Each structure stands twice: as C-alpha cells, then as structure tokens.
Amino acid sequence: MCDVTVGEVRIVPQPVGAYVDLLWSAVDEETLDRIESGTVLVLDVGHYSFDWAVVVAGELRRGASGTSLEAMSVLLEKAAAQIAQEYGGRPQPLALEAALRRGRSHLLVAGRRVPLRPVMEPAAREVSSLALEALRQSLRREMTNVDLVLLTGGGGELYGQKAAALFPGADVRLAPEPVIANARGFFRYGQR
C-alpha cells in the first residue's frame, strides 16, 4: 500500500481536457488567435453522453456548458435497428461499435457484408440533431459567436457536419486522436 497526497482538486467539465490538449498542440497563428481572443466550443461525443464546454477568451463559461444523453450509444442503437430493418438479422450495437473502433467499412450480419457508412450517416444526422438542439438551447443566453468548434470523443467525427451547419463561419475541426484527447489534456493540466 502506498500513500498519496493530493495537493488540490479542481472539478472541470470533461470537454475541457480536449481544450487543454488543443492549447498544447495548436501551432498556427489563426488557431491561437481563436483560442486566446475568441470563443471555443468543445463538443465531446462519448458513448453515453454528448458533453460541451464553452471557453471565451480563455475563460470557461460554466453556465453555457452542458450535456445530452443523445450520444453514441443512441446512435449505435438506431443504426443497428436500421440494419435489421434493411438486411434482417439481429445486429448488436456492441458489434457495430467494435467494427467502427477497428476502422472497418462493413459489418457482417446474417452472412451478409453490410456497408456501415450508408447506415451510420443517417443515424448520426438524426441523433446529432437532437443533441445539438439541446446545445443550441443552452447557448441562447451566451452573448458571443462561436469561432472554433473542437470535436472530440469517439463519435466526434459523426457529429461534425451538423455542428458546422449550426455554427456557420466557425472553424470546425476534429481533435487529433479524438478518443484520447481529453485524457491527454487532463494529463497536461495536472502537470501545471
């Protein structure tokens, strides 16, 4: 057994990890300007929750940060139901998730190769619309324009198109290695 002394505890929204990761990895002047003087919206699309955080000129706006349960688990369930309707069988959301994690372009269902993109994109449009509506409602009191949208989490890429439409003019980008961006950022945050 070993003793650990905790010097300080800070509670921050999960998407802040990806924001800190962006701070450490952003190298171009335009991105740095958006971070330092603009509004950054971090969208973290996880398995069970879709979380967001708003950072204005480096300051976290807790009142504009929030969460929705319209996340990847819901999207996977919708996609699996669509596959069952179109191709038969009983595709499992976990098998669909495993295929996506491995970067596969198809899922084997009842002996048939089912292409994933034509099933995932419509499911993503439907589920992301619900999640982004909750986000939009959360931001309606915020008196700022979004300059940069950072997508992170395992489903970040699937929500990107809808996010870009919701924030015209904003630079919308996927975090490098979005699945671990939060962890990488919190590691750096803890080193301060």
N, C-alpha and C positions, 0 to 999 in steps of 0.2 A: 504494500500500500504506500502511496506517496501523497504528500500534502501539496495542495495548490493554493496559492494566494492570489485572489482576484483583486486587482487594484481599482478597477472602475467598471461599471456596467452601463451600457447605453442601449436603449431599445430603439431600433430604426426599422422602417418598412423594408421588407425583403428586397424590392427592386433597387434599393439604394446600393446594394452590393455591385450590381451591374454598372451603376452610375460611377462608383469609385473605380471600377475596372476601366471604364471609359476614360476617366481622368488620367489614369496611368498610361493608357495606350494611345490616346489621341495625340497625333503629331502634327497634323496640318493646322495652319493658322485659322482657317474658317471654322473648323470644328471647335477649336479652343475658344474662339470668339463667341460662338453659340453657347458654349458651356459657361463662360465667365460672365457674359452680359445678357444672355438670352434666357429662354425658357426651355428646359429639357423635360420631356415626358418619357418616363421609362415604363414600358409595358412588359410584364413578366408573365408569360403564358406557361403555367405549370400544369401538372397532371390534375390536381383537384381545385386549383384556384387561378384566377386571372387577376393579378395584382398590378397596381400602378402607383407611381410616385411622381410628383411634380416638383422640380427644382428650378427656382427662379433666381438668376444671378448668383448661383452657388448656395442658395438658402432653400432648405426643404420646406414645402408648404404642406404641413400635415393635414390640414383641413381639406385639401384637394386630392389627397392620396386615398386609395381605397381598394376594394376587392369585389370580385364577382365569382360565382361558382360556375359560370359558363366557360369552363376550361377544357383541357384536352380530354379528360375522361368523358365529358358530354359529347365532344366532337367524335371520339372513337366509337361511342355507342351509336350515334347517328349514322356514321359511316358503316358500321357493322350491320345495322338494320337495313341500310340501303343495299349492301352487298347481298344480304339474304333475300331481299325482295327481287333483285335483278338476276341473281345467279343461283339462288337456292342455298341449301346447306344451312349450317349454323355457325357463321364466322364469329369468333370471340374477339371482343375488344382488346384483350391482352395479346392475342396473336397478331392483331393489326398493329398494336404498339411495338411489338418486337420486330415486325417487318420494317417499320419506319425507323426504329433505332439502328437497325442494321443497314439502312440505306437501300433496301430492296424496292424495286419498282412494281412488284406484284405480291399477291397473297394467294396461296394455294387453298382453294375452297372446294370441297367435294370433287377433287381431282381436276379442277379447272384453275388455270392461272388467271387471276382477276387483277387487272391493272389498277394500281392504287390512285394515281393522280385524278382520273375522272370521278372517283368516288370521294376522295378527300377534299377536293376543292369546293364542291357544292356544300358539303357538310361544314367546312370551315367558314364559308360565306354566311351560312345560317347562324351558326353558333357565335361567330365573332361579331355579327350584327347585334346580338343580344348583349354580349359583354361590353361592346363599345358604346352601346346606348347607355348603360349604367355609368360608364366612364364620362360620357358627354354630360349627363345629368350632374355628375359630381363636379365637373369643371365649369358649370354655367355661372357660378359666382366668382370665378377666378378672372381677374381683370388683366389678362395677358394673352398674347398669341403664342402658340407653340412653335418654336424654332427648330427643334430637333426631337425626333421620336426614336428612342432606342428600344429595339425589340430583343427580348431575351427569353430564356426558358426553352424547353423542348418544343413548344408549339409556336414560338415567336414568328417563324417564317410564314406559317399558315394564316396568321392574323395581320400580316403586313399590308396586304393590298387594301383591306378595309380601313386600316389605320391611316394609310396615305390619303385615301379619299376623304376621311374625316378632318384631316389637318392639311389642307392644300397649302403649298408653299414651304412646308416644313421638310427638312431633310430627314428621310425615314431610312434607318439602317438597322441591320441585324448585327448584334454583338458578335465579336469573334468567339467561336466556340460557345454558343449561347447557353448550353446546358450547364456549363460550369462558370459562367461569367459572374454570378452572384458570389459563389464561393471564393473565386479569385479576388474579387473586390473586397469582401469581408476579411480575407487574409491580410490584404494590404492595409485595410482600415485598422485592423488590430495591431499592426506594427507601428503605428504612429506614436 
